Structure formats: structure tokens, C-alpha cells
Amino acid sequence: MKYLSTRGDQAERHFCDILLEGLAPDGGLYLPTSYPQIDAAMLARWRGLSYADLAFEILSLYIDDIPAADLKAIAHRTYTEAVFGTPQITPLKPLEPGLALVALSNGPTLAFKDMAMQLLGQLFEYELQRRGETLNILGATSGDTGSAAEYAMRGKAGIQVFMLSPHGRMSPFQQAQMFSLQDPNIHNIAVQGVFDDCQDIVKAVSNDLAFKRGHRIGTVNSINWARLLAQVVYYFAAYFQATKTDGERVSFTVPSGNFGNVCAGHVARMMGLPIQRLVVATNENDVLDEFFRTGVYRPRGAAHTLETSSPSMDISKASNFERFVFDLLDRDGDRVKRLFGEELASNGFFEITAEERARIGERYGFVSGRSTHEDRVATIRLCHQQYGVVIDTHTADGLKVALAKREPGVPMLVLETALPAKFAVTIEEALGIVPPRPAALDDLESRPKRVSVMPVSVDQVKQFIVDHV
Ligand SMILES: *Cc1c(COP(=O)(O)O)cnc(C)c1O
């Protein structure tokens, strides 16, 4: 299996060539040259597998430069009951016949990003050791991604993490989650500014190519292909739990921000998994819903990005979306390059043709909807009253849209992207109760913290890295 760029660069690369990379050199995103096709016999064989063995089978179709025994060991080290809490790893939580949540949030940081990041940690450690190299991961976070990355990379040989976050602007729970890590290879830097300042510092350091090379700086952003690939696995795992035979169709609803999670569903569907609909649920930051309704993609500036009670979906542009558009436009890399390059730069938006718009639903199964704070609160209440299940705000956005888009006879599976304990304020608003938290995290906020506070200064961050590598 080889990989190419969505912007027309045809130079083919193997999996491990792109594992440690971000964007392709032409600014595009990496995708496989074609999607491996699964048939009825494969589905039947996979139905009985453990999550780790299923992950191994799916990864094997996309990775031909790691020996099978090693890849199998990596999958088994990653997807354990000890880390994810249950032998199924992603169990279904039935709400009523034909409606269930897919529990993706029982990893160390209580959000679905652990599903991919934990695998990435193992793959990075493996590949760096094989090459005899080290890597210093530099990132900016307003909460979720940073903590998932730190928990995935803690204690990994040859890897250090430098994670910038806006000082005093994360929830006490999120701060405690990150700052309580005592591993010597994890460095928390609280910048006296806002999230955008953190991101600007990361960009400035990465744009200093001499520094970047000299200090082996890398990233773990959401456009990494390995992260997306890891997420394909749970669509299969959920399908097997929701169906009895291999022809049955199901639909998925996915609370979406950067389009990484639902793009993995698209890949699973392109491989031949019998998915009827892929429902994209957004919050008030509805760039994606607008596209799926109108065919117009119009990223927003920071000033037009709203702060909502489902903050992990507060995005201005959907960084993985280009992958779907590449497939939608029959893999015309030159056109994708024009749309995401010149057109966005000069017009601030692009529009696809009516014929292409028709394909979104007909050929690719996509529909969409949006949810607001009021919807979220009402849906958290409804889910609690009707089913006795407490859900988080992002999952509530998903459930709200799922209820509107489900079809008779087709089971609807809603991806649970975080546990309610992470977003306690809105849960209290909706239900008047403090959401339960896993017992192991009872004392989280009172644990000793390891963090360096710094002004908004590229030079001081660089110096900190120099002093610690
Ligand atoms: C990251 C995140 C999302 C959005 O996922 P994308 O892959 O960016 O679409 C939704 N919910 C939660 C809780 C998240 O952390």
C-alpha cells in the first residue's frame, strides 16, 4: 500500500515514510492510492476477533513496511482492557432498540482521541527505535488533544513532548489531567496568553527550519494519517456488535470538528463496510453542516468562531475535510489544489457543482445537522430521563442530530466522544447533578503539578527546548 497527496503530488510513499510527517510537501494531506476492499468472507472472519486482532487485520491492509509479528504486538500492546476499561475496548451502550452509543471514551483522558493517540505512541516509539532517531513533539492545546498526546507519549523511549497551553484558561480538570503527569519526558508550558498565542509560537518554531531540523521537532496533529487509520477500526468493531449477519446496514452519527473522526467512517464505508448513512453533527460552529447542506465551504476566521459548551468542536476550518473532497471530486488533485489553495485564499470560500453535491448523499451517504447550547441541554436531559444514561455535551450534539436523521429499520450508532465528567458545568446545568467520574481520578485536582509558566515568547520556548533535549 502506497500513499499520495490530495493536491496532486503523485510521489508514492510507504506508511512509515508519512508516519512522522504532517502535511505533504505540496500542502496536501496523505491518502492511500486506493482503499483496500473487504468481502463477505473477510467480514465473517473478522466478526469473531478481539479488538486488538481486528485492529491488526485492518492496519495490515494499509501498512506493508512493518513486519506482521511486530504490528500484531503493537496492536496488542495498545488495545488492552487495562488501558480502555473493558475487554471489548469500544462497547456499545444500547439506548433503545435500533439506537446505541459507541463508547469510545474510556481511555486515559476520557475522550475518543485516546483511541488513535495510544496507537500513535506505540508506532512512534517503534519506528524511532528502528531508525535510531529521537523526536521532540511540540504542540499547542486548549485541552483535549494535548492531554491525549501526553498520555500516549509518557515514558516512551526517544520521545519528548513540549505542550503549550494558555495559562489559566483550561478547566481545572483539564489542567490537572496534564500537569499532574510526572514523567520526565513530558513538559507542560503554560503560556501567559490565549490559545492562538500558543499556536503562533508553535508555528514560529516550526518555520525556523534550522532549529526544527537541529532539534528534531515534530507534531502530532489531527491530519496525521495513522491517527485516522486507527479510528477506522472502531467503525468495524461497532458494526459487529450492532448486527448479527454481515449484510445488515447501520448508520453512524459523529460529533464533528476537524472531520477526523467521521473521515475514518468514510474510509470504512469506502472499504465496503455496510454503512447506510454517515451523519455529521456540528455545534454552532457549523462550517461542515453548511457545506453538506449547500455545497459551499466557507471557513471562518478566529473572530467568527464561537466558544460553545461543546468546546472540542469549536473549529473555524475542518483540517481533515480536504480528504473527503478529494474523493468527492474523483481524486482530481489539481482541482483540490485550486479549491483549497487559490480559491480559499482569494474568495474565502469555494462551491462545488450541483452534480457533485448530489453525490454527497447518493454515493457517499453523508448527511448533516447542527445543534445549539439549548439543544445540548435538552438532549442531555432527554437521554437521562428516557434512558437513564448521562452523556457529555459533544455526544449530546450527536444524539440530537441522530434522532432527526435516523431511518426505520437501520440501527443508528452515535459515537460517544467524551465522558460527561470532563464537561461537568453543562451537565450540572442540565441535570442538577455532578456527573460521575472514574474512581481512579477522584483526587486528580489535588495531585502535585509539573508545569512551567512563560510569557508569550518564541525565544523563551526555544530556550526551554534547548535546555531539555
Ligand atoms: C476532537 C473531538 C471532537 C471532534 O472530532 P474531529 O475528529 O475533530 O471531528 C468531538 N468531540 C470531542 C470530545 C473531541 O475531543
The ligand as a Gaussian input file, in Angstrom:
#p B3LYP/6-31G(d) Opt

LIG

0 1
 C      -11.801000      16.177000      18.987000
 C      -13.189000      15.995000      19.490000
 C      -14.305000      16.044000      18.630000
 C      -14.179000      16.355000      17.148000
 O      -13.565000      15.322000      16.437000
 P      -12.987000      15.586000      14.952000
 O      -12.225000      14.366000      14.620000
 O      -12.122000      16.804000      15.063000
 O      -14.150000      15.819000      14.053000
 C      -15.561000      15.809000      19.155000
 N      -15.734000      15.559000      20.466000
 C      -14.684000      15.519000      21.334000
 C      -14.951000      15.281000      22.776000
 C      -13.379000      15.733000      20.885000
 O      -12.351000      15.689000      21.745000

